Amino acid sequence: VQLVESGGGSVQAGGSLRLSCAVSGNGDGSGYWCTGWFRQAPGQEREGVATIYPGSAGPFYADSVKGRFTISQDNAKNTLYLQMNSLKPEDTAMYYCAADLSSLYGCAVAVRTGGTALDYWGQGTQVTVS
């Protein structure tokens, strides 16, 4: 499974960015795949941002981004998105997308555990908010 992020950059506080993650190698994408966004700032542990799971439950968000960030996916394009609005300097980090087969519970927990149970990761895209 390969994941390739794009869309990072530098933006002023209050601005917006949309990250994309192209997923390939996971067959037709059917099945119970948990996909999500995670971030890591210099000197800090990786933290969950948002995850999404097939069906009506979720998505799941970190408290720090609720109401500002929106995760979505386009199954036809096998692409995951993260719309980030009202960006703050503390959102500055390397952002990674990740995916793996998972249960609904595991996908919800992944946001709180920094995605430690997910096996497939992209290389990351830098977001800098000043």
C-alpha positions as CSV (number, residue, x, y, z in Angstrom):
1,V,0.0,0.0,0.0
2,Q,1.4,3.4,-1.0
3,L,0.3,6.8,0.3
4,V,1.4,10.1,-1.1
5,E,0.5,13.4,0.6
6,S,0.4,16.8,-1.1
7,G,-1.0,20.2,-0.4
8,G,1.1,21.4,2.4
9,G,2.7,24.8,2.6
10,S,3.0,28.0,4.5
11,V,0.0,30.1,5.5
12,Q,-0.8,32.9,7.8
13,A,-2.8,32.3,10.9
14,G,-6.5,32.2,10.1
15,G,-5.9,30.9,6.7
16,S,-6.8,27.5,5.1
17,L,-5.1,24.6,3.4
18,R,-6.4,21.4,1.9
19,L,-4.2,18.3,2.1
20,S,-4.6,15.3,-0.2
21,C,-3.4,11.8,0.1
22,A,-3.5,9.5,-2.9
23,V,-3.8,5.8,-1.8
24,S,-2.8,2.9,-4.0
25,G,-2.2,-0.8,-3.7
26,N,-5.1,-1.5,-1.4
27,G,-7.1,-3.3,-4.0
28,D,-10.3,-1.5,-4.9
29,G,-10.4,0.2,-1.5
30,S,-13.3,-1.9,-0.3
31,G,-13.2,-3.5,3.0
32,Y,-12.9,-2.0,6.5
33,W,-10.0,0.4,6.0
34,C,-9.3,3.0,8.5
35,T,-7.6,6.1,6.9
36,G,-6.5,9.2,8.7
37,W,-4.3,12.2,9.2
38,F,-1.7,12.5,11.9
39,R,0.9,15.2,12.6
40,Q,4.2,15.6,14.3
41,A,5.8,18.8,15.4
42,P,9.6,19.1,16.1
43,G,10.4,17.6,19.5
44,Q,6.9,16.3,20.0
45,E,5.2,13.0,19.7
46,R,3.1,12.1,16.8
47,E,-0.6,12.9,17.4
48,G,-3.8,12.0,15.7
49,V,-5.7,14.6,13.8
50,A,-8.7,12.8,12.2
51,T,-9.7,9.4,11.0
52,I,-12.5,8.1,8.8
53,Y,-14.1,4.6,8.6
54,P,-16.6,3.1,6.2
55,G,-20.2,3.5,7.3
56,S,-22.1,6.1,9.2
57,A,-20.0,6.2,12.3
58,G,-17.4,9.0,12.7
59,P,-15.3,10.6,11.4
60,F,-13.2,11.0,14.5
61,Y,-11.3,14.2,15.4
62,A,-8.8,15.3,17.9
63,D,-10.3,17.9,20.2
64,S,-7.8,20.5,19.1
65,V,-9.1,20.5,15.5
66,K,-12.8,19.9,16.0
67,G,-14.8,22.6,14.2
68,R,-11.8,23.7,12.1
69,F,-10.7,20.6,10.2
70,T,-12.7,18.3,8.0
71,I,-11.6,14.9,6.8
72,S,-13.2,13.3,3.7
73,Q,-12.5,10.8,1.1
74,D,-13.3,10.2,-2.5
75,N,-13.6,6.5,-3.0
76,A,-13.7,6.8,-6.8
77,K,-10.3,8.6,-6.8
78,N,-9.0,6.6,-3.8
79,T,-8.0,9.9,-2.2
80,L,-8.2,11.2,1.3
81,Y,-8.5,14.9,2.1
82,L,-8.1,17.1,5.1
83,Q,-9.6,20.6,4.8
84,M,-8.0,22.8,7.4
85,N,-9.6,26.2,8.2
86,S,-8.8,28.8,10.8
87,L,-5.3,27.6,11.0
88,K,-3.2,28.4,14.1
89,P,0.5,28.5,14.7
90,E,0.2,25.4,16.9
91,D,-1.0,23.5,13.8
92,T,2.5,23.8,12.4
93,A,3.8,20.2,11.9
94,M,4.6,17.5,9.4
95,Y,1.3,15.9,8.4
96,Y,1.1,12.3,7.5
97,C,-1.7,10.2,6.1
98,A,-2.0,6.5,7.2
99,A,-4.2,3.6,6.5
100,D,-4.8,0.0,7.5
101,L,-7.5,-2.6,7.9
102,S,-9.1,-2.0,11.2
103,S,-12.2,-2.2,13.3
104,L,-14.4,0.8,14.0
105,Y,-13.2,0.9,17.5
106,G,-9.6,0.7,16.4
107,C,-10.1,3.6,14.0
108,A,-11.7,5.8,16.7
109,V,-8.8,4.9,19.1
110,A,-6.2,5.7,16.4
111,V,-6.8,9.4,16.8
112,R,-6.0,9.2,20.5
113,T,-2.9,6.9,20.1
114,G,-1.2,8.7,17.2
115,G,-2.0,5.9,14.8
116,T,0.4,3.4,16.4
117,A,-1.7,0.4,15.2
118,L,-1.8,1.6,11.5
119,D,0.9,0.0,9.3
120,Y,0.8,2.1,6.1
121,W,2.2,5.6,6.1
122,G,3.0,8.3,3.6
123,Q,6.2,10.4,3.7
124,G,4.4,13.5,5.0
125,T,3.8,17.1,3.9
126,Q,4.9,20.1,5.9
127,V,2.3,22.7,7.1
128,T,3.7,25.9,8.6
129,V,1.4,28.5,10.1
130,S,2.8,31.9,11.1
